[in-house]
């Protein structure tokens, strides 16, 4: 059986993103890229997962996370509840039968210690689904709930409060991420407006007061230096909130000791702390900013986040024993990123290509294209539709938005509905072996670690 389980979730990490990330990684090391592998692509077992929500062909992150963390599919934009709850239906979300336990709860009931690591807000869709039940994923703080037209939604707890006040969040040994504002903790930037508290609560302080009441050793940390100073061998609980909103993209991260730790550093600290658990542990790790860069149409940022995620997986593999640890790497959904146009072997994955026999307007195009999003740039010359000419454009610039075929009102690239891959190594990893429902992930973990 698996004494320990580490579940890695690359948010928005569809198969095309994995392929592009593999090529990008190789090219950064001076190779053509196509022949390489990401750290998890050599795992001995893999499968495909169907990501649809109960009410949508294409999933959002919250309902998808509910599926693989609770073993029950839900409706679009709901979090940690069954399909009996429609988005925004607070009353239905309060019914016990509509609130499935997550694998965090299952692990804790088995006596295992648990941890949660993300580079998004700790209350965001994927981490939130691990410990909270909410009819609306945006109810991360009370201010968001008070924006609703129906005042009865205030009967429900916001997601941040559930992390600190309810199980399984209360018993998490390690909590790492961003989102100080939703937690009511002191901010480093007073202009941040991600999700604020109107009730005046400082939930980070409340978490510390609970640890004190239990006479438990704990640490609350907000930067890399403080994280490094934690006495891992003598600290039971660690809460790390490293940003007011989401943590920074790896490209923009303050790498000084006063700044934010990398995802790899967070994973290493979490595993070293949880490895003390006599009955084993369950750790969830999300590389959540892959998805954010994809939404913005910035493929280069997304691929940099892919490599940071890949490095975090490699870090974990260097610390765990695969004879007793099940490691799973998967995604919640895909994105509409395509790799197009017969580029030559070794062509810059962030560059352009031109296949003379196949391109009707005789202009180059980027190898990477989005199906929807802010990169839509077409015009009409009176006789035909004309796309923007990318000749001479710096497509590797961090600010460059890759072309998209359909514009969106929100100015964001939308998710796509194809299956995502699951890669697995360790005890019972062979159970990932064909096309499965996304809910299957939770049940494999429960079986492997029982």
C-alpha positions in Angstrom: 0.0 0.0 0.0 1.0 3.7 -0.3 2.0 5.1 3.1 2.2 8.5 1.5 0.5 10.3 -1.5 1.6 13.4 -3.3 -1.0 14.8 -5.8 0.4 17.4 -8.2 -2.2 19.5 -10.1 -1.1 21.6 -13.1 -4.0 24.0 -13.5 -4.9 24.2 -17.1 -2.1 21.9 -18.1 -3.6 20.2 -21.1 -1.7 17.8 -23.3 -0.7 20.5 -25.8 0.7 22.5 -22.9 2.7 19.5 -21.7 4.0 19.1 -25.2 4.9 22.7 -25.6 6.5 22.7 -22.2 8.6 19.7 -23.0 9.9 21.5 -26.2 10.4 24.7 -24.3 12.4 23.0 -21.6 14.7 21.3 -24.2 15.2 24.5 -26.1 16.3 26.3 -23.0 19.0 23.7 -22.7 20.2 24.2 -26.3 18.4 21.3 -27.8 15.7 21.0 -30.4 13.3 20.1 -27.6 11.0 17.6 -29.1 13.0 14.6 -28.0 13.1 15.5 -24.3 10.8 14.7 -21.4 9.4 16.5 -18.4 10.2 15.0 -15.0 6.8 13.2 -14.8 6.6 12.0 -18.4 8.8 9.0 -17.6 6.4 7.7 -14.9 5.5 4.1 -15.6 1.8 4.5 -15.7 -0.6 7.0 -17.2 -4.2 7.5 -18.2 -6.6 10.0 -19.7 -9.3 11.7 -17.5 -12.6 13.1 -18.7 -13.1 16.6 -17.3 -16.6 17.6 -18.0 -18.8 19.1 -15.3 -22.3 17.8 -14.6 -23.9 20.8 -16.4 -21.0 21.8 -18.8 -19.1 20.0 -21.5 -16.0 22.2 -20.6 -15.1 22.4 -17.0 -14.2 25.2 -14.7 -11.4 24.6 -12.1 -13.7 24.5 -9.0 -16.0 21.8 -10.1 -13.2 19.8 -11.7 -11.2 19.9 -8.5 -14.3 18.7 -6.6 -14.3 15.7 -8.9 -10.7 14.6 -8.4 -10.6 15.6 -4.7 -14.0 14.3 -3.6 -14.9 11.6 -6.1 -18.1 13.4 -7.1 -18.7 15.6 -10.1 -20.4 19.0 -9.5 -21.9 21.9 -11.4 -20.0 24.7 -13.1 -18.5 27.3 -10.6 -19.5 25.2 -7.5 -16.9 24.0 -5.1 -16.8 21.0 -2.8 -20.5 20.2 -3.3 -22.5 17.6 -5.3 -24.5 18.2 -8.5 -27.6 18.7 -6.3 -26.2 22.3 -5.7 -26.6 24.8 -8.5 -24.2 27.8 -8.6 -25.2 30.3 -6.0 -27.6 28.1 -4.1 -26.4 28.6 -0.6 -29.3 26.7 1.1 -28.7 23.6 -0.9 -24.9 23.7 -0.2 -25.7 23.6 3.6 -27.4 20.2 3.4 -25.0 17.5 4.7 -25.9 15.1 1.9 -24.7 17.7 -0.6 -21.3 18.2 1.0 -19.0 15.2 0.1 -15.9 14.8 2.1 -12.6 15.3 0.3 -9.6 13.1 0.3 -8.0 15.4 2.8 -10.7 14.3 5.3 -10.3 10.7 4.3 -6.6 10.9 4.9 -7.0 12.6 8.3 -9.5 9.9 9.3 -6.9 7.3 8.6 -4.5 9.1 10.9 -2.4 10.6 8.1 -1.0 14.1 8.2 -2.0 16.5 5.4 -0.7 19.5 3.6 -1.8 21.9 0.9 0.6 23.9 -1.4 -0.4 26.3 -4.1 1.0 29.4 -5.8 -2.5 30.9 -6.2 -4.6 32.3 -3.3 -5.0 29.6 -0.8 -8.8 30.1 -1.1 -8.8 29.8 -4.9 -10.7 27.1 -6.8 -8.4 24.1 -6.6 -7.1 24.5 -3.0 -10.6 25.6 -1.8 -12.2 22.4 -3.1 -9.8 20.4 -0.9 -11.3 21.8 2.4 -14.4 23.9 1.7 -18.0 23.5 0.4 -19.4 26.5 -1.4 -22.2 27.1 -3.9 -20.0 29.7 -5.6 -16.2 29.5 -6.0 -15.9 33.3 -5.8 -17.1 33.4 -2.2 -13.5 33.4 -1.0 -14.3 36.2 1.5 -17.4 37.9 3.0 -17.1 40.9 0.7 -17.7 38.7 -2.4 -20.8 37.2 -0.7 -22.3 40.6 0.1 -22.2 41.5 -3.6 -24.9 38.9 -4.2 -28.5 40.1 -4.8 -29.8 37.5 -2.4 -28.9 38.4 1.2 -29.6 34.8 2.4 -26.3 33.7 1.0 -24.8 35.2 4.2 -26.0 32.1 6.0 -23.1 30.3 4.3 -19.4 30.7 5.4 -16.9 32.1 3.0 -14.1 29.8 1.8 -11.4 31.5 3.9 -13.4 31.0 7.2 -13.9 27.3 6.3 -10.2 26.9 6.1 -9.6 28.2 9.6 -12.8 27.2 11.4 -13.8 23.8 9.9 -12.4 20.4 9.2 -10.4 19.3 7.3 -8.8 22.7 7.0 -8.3 23.1 10.7 -6.2 20.0 10.9 -3.9 20.7 7.9 -0.3 20.6 9.1 1.0 22.6 6.2 -0.8 25.4 4.3 1.3 27.4 1.7 0.0 29.9 -0.8 -1.0 33.4 -1.4 -4.2 35.3 -0.5 -3.5 37.3 2.6 -6.3 39.7 1.8 -9.0 37.1 1.7 -7.7 35.9 5.1 -7.8 39.4 6.6 -4.0 39.3 7.3 -1.8 42.4 7.2 -1.0 43.4 3.6 2.2 44.5 1.9 0.2 46.4 -0.8 -2.8 48.3 0.4 -4.1 48.7 -3.2 -4.7 45.0 -3.6 -8.4 44.3 -4.1 -8.6 40.5 -4.8 -11.0 39.7 -2.0 -11.3 41.7 1.2 -12.8 41.0 4.6 -15.7 43.3 5.8 -16.1 41.4 9.1 -12.8 42.7 10.4 -11.4 39.2 11.1 -7.8 38.4 10.8 -8.0 34.7 10.0 -4.3 34.2 10.0 -4.2 35.4 13.6 -7.2 33.3 14.4 -5.3 30.3 13.1 -2.4 31.1 15.3 -4.7 31.6 18.4 -6.1 28.1 17.7 -2.7 26.6 17.7 -1.8 28.4 21.0 -5.0 27.0 22.6 -3.9 23.5 21.6 -0.4 24.1 23.0 0.8 23.1 19.6 4.1 24.3 18.0 3.5 26.4 15.0 4.9 29.0 12.6 3.3 31.7 10.5 5.5 32.9 7.7 5.2 35.4 4.9 8.6 35.3 3.1 11.5 33.1 2.1 13.7 34.0 5.0 11.0 33.1 7.5 10.2 29.9 5.7 13.9 28.9 5.9 14.0 29.7 9.6 11.2 27.3 10.5 12.5 24.4 12.7 11.0 21.6 10.6 11.7 18.9 13.1 10.0 20.7 16.0 7.1 22.5 14.4 3.7 20.8 14.1 1.8 23.4 12.1 3.0 25.8 9.4 0.9 28.5 7.7 2.6 30.4 4.9 0.9 33.3 3.2 3.4 34.8 0.8 1.3 37.3 -1.2 -1.7 39.5 -0.7 -3.3 38.0 -3.8 -1.9 35.2 -6.0 1.8 34.5 -5.7 4.0 36.0 -8.4 4.7 34.4 -11.8 8.1 32.7 -11.6 9.5 35.3 -14.0 8.4 38.2 -11.7 9.2 36.5 -8.4 11.3 38.4 -5.8 14.0 35.8 -5.3 15.5 37.6 -2.3 15.0 36.3 1.2 12.5 39.0 1.7 10.5 37.8 -1.3 8.5 34.8 -2.2 9.8 31.2 -2.1 9.6 29.1 -5.3 7.1 26.3 -5.7 10.0 23.9 -5.4 11.0 25.4 -2.1 7.4 25.2 -0.8 7.2 21.5 -1.9 10.5 20.6 -0.2 9.5 22.3 3.0 6.1 20.6 3.0 7.5 17.1 2.4 10.3 17.5 5.0 7.7 18.5 7.6 5.1 15.8 6.6 7.7 13.1 6.4 7.7 12.9 10.2 4.2 11.5 10.1 4.3 7.9 11.5 1.2 6.8 9.6 2.1 8.7 6.4 0.9 11.8 4.8 -1.2 13.2 1.9 0.1 16.4 0.1 -1.7 18.4 -2.6 0.4 20.7 -4.7 -1.0 23.0 -7.3 0.9 24.9 -10.0 -2.0 27.3 -10.5 -0.4 30.1 -12.4 -0.1 28.0 -15.6 -3.8 28.6 -16.0 -3.7 32.3 -15.3 -1.1 32.9 -18.0 -3.1 30.8 -20.4 -6.2 32.9 -19.7 -4.2 36.0 -20.6 -3.0 34.5 -23.9 0.6 34.7 -22.7 2.0 31.3 -23.7 5.5 32.2 -22.8 4.5 32.9 -19.2 2.5 29.7 -19.1 5.5 27.6 -20.3 7.7 29.3 -17.7 5.2 28.3 -15.1 5.2 24.8 -16.6 8.9 24.5 -16.0 8.5 25.8 -12.4 5.9 23.1 -11.9 8.1 20.5 -13.5 10.9 21.5 -11.2 8.6 21.1 -8.2 7.8 17.6 -9.2 11.5 16.8 -9.7 12.1 18.2 -6.2 9.5 15.9 -4.7 10.9 12.9 -6.5 14.3 13.6 -4.9 12.7 13.5 -1.5 10.2 10.7 -1.5 10.6 6.9 -1.6 8.5 5.6 -4.5 8.4 2.2 -2.8 6.0 3.7 -0.3 4.8 7.0 -1.9 2.2 7.3 -4.7 2.9 10.3 -6.8 0.3 11.5 -9.3 0.6 14.4 -11.7 -2.5 15.6 -13.6 -4.5 18.6 -14.6 -8.0 19.9 -13.9 -8.8 20.9 -17.4 -7.1 21.9 -20.7 -6.8 25.2 -22.5 -7.4 26.1 -26.2 -3.7 26.1 -27.0 -2.7 24.5 -30.3 0.7 23.7 -31.9 0.3 24.4 -35.6 1.7 24.6 -39.0 4.5 22.1 -39.8 7.3 24.1 -38.3 10.8 22.6 -38.8 12.3 20.4 -36.2 13.8 22.6 -33.4 11.9 25.7 -34.5 11.5 28.1 -31.6 8.3 27.0 -29.8 7.5 30.6 -29.0 8.4 31.7 -32.6 6.8 31.8 -36.0 6.5 29.4 -38.9 5.4 29.5 -42.5 4.3 26.5 -44.5 4.1 27.9 -48.0 1.9 25.1 -49.4 -0.7 25.5 -46.7 -1.1 29.2 -45.7 -3.5 31.1 -47.9 -2.6 34.7 -47.0 1.2 34.1 -47.5 2.1 35.4 -44.0 3.9 33.6 -41.2 2.0 32.7 -38.0 3.0 31.8 -34.5 3.5 28.1 -33.9 1.3 28.4 -30.8 -2.2 29.7 -31.3 -5.2 30.0 -29.0 -8.7 29.1 -30.0 -10.2 32.0 -27.9 -8.9 35.0 -26.1 -7.4 38.4 -26.0 -5.0 37.8 -28.8 -7.8 38.0 -31.4 -6.4 40.5 -34.0 -8.3 40.4 -37.3 -9.7 43.2 -39.5 -11.9 43.4 -42.6 -10.5 45.2 -45.7 -13.8 45.3 -47.5 -13.4 42.0 -49.4 -11.9 39.6 -46.9 -10.8 39.1 -43.3 -7.2 40.0 -42.6 -5.2 38.8 -39.7 -2.3 40.7 -38.1 1.1 40.2 -39.7 3.5 38.8 -37.1 6.6 39.4 -39.2 9.1 41.2 -37.1 7.0 40.9 -33.9 8.9 39.8 -30.7 6.7 36.8 -29.9 9.0 35.9 -27.0 8.2 39.2 -25.1 6.5 38.6 -21.7 3.8 41.0 -22.7 3.0 39.4 -26.0 -0.5 37.9 -26.4 -0.5 35.0 -28.8 -3.1 35.1 -31.6 -6.6 33.8 -31.0 -9.3 32.9 -33.5 -12.3 34.0 -31.4 -12.5 37.2 -29.2 -14.0 36.9 -25.7 -16.0 39.5 -23.8 -13.9 38.9 -20.7 -10.7 39.3 -22.6 -9.6 35.9 -21.5 -8.7 32.7 -23.2 -11.3 30.0 -22.3 -10.8 26.5 -21.1 -11.1 23.5 -23.5 -12.8 20.2 -23.0 -10.5 17.5 -24.2 -9.3 14.8 -21.8 -6.2 15.6 -19.7 -3.4 13.1 -18.8 -2.7 11.6 -15.4 0.9 10.4 -14.8 1.5 8.0 -11.8 4.4 6.3 -10.1 4.6 4.3 -6.8 2.3 1.8 -5.1 -0.9 1.1 -7.0 0.0 3.5 -9.8 -0.9 0.8 -12.3 -4.6 1.6 -11.6 -4.2 4.5 -13.9 -4.3 2.6 -17.2 -7.0 3.8 -19.6 -9.6 6.6 -20.0 -11.2 7.3 -16.7 -13.7 9.7 -15.2 -11.9 12.5 -13.3 -13.6 11.3 -10.1 -11.6 8.1 -10.4 -8.5 9.9 -9.0 -9.9 10.3 -5.5 -11.0 6.7 -5.4 -7.6 5.4 -6.5 -5.9 7.5 -3.8 -8.3 6.2 -1.2 -7.7 2.6 -2.2 -4.0 2.9 -2.5 -3.5 4.5 0.9 -6.1 2.6 3.0 
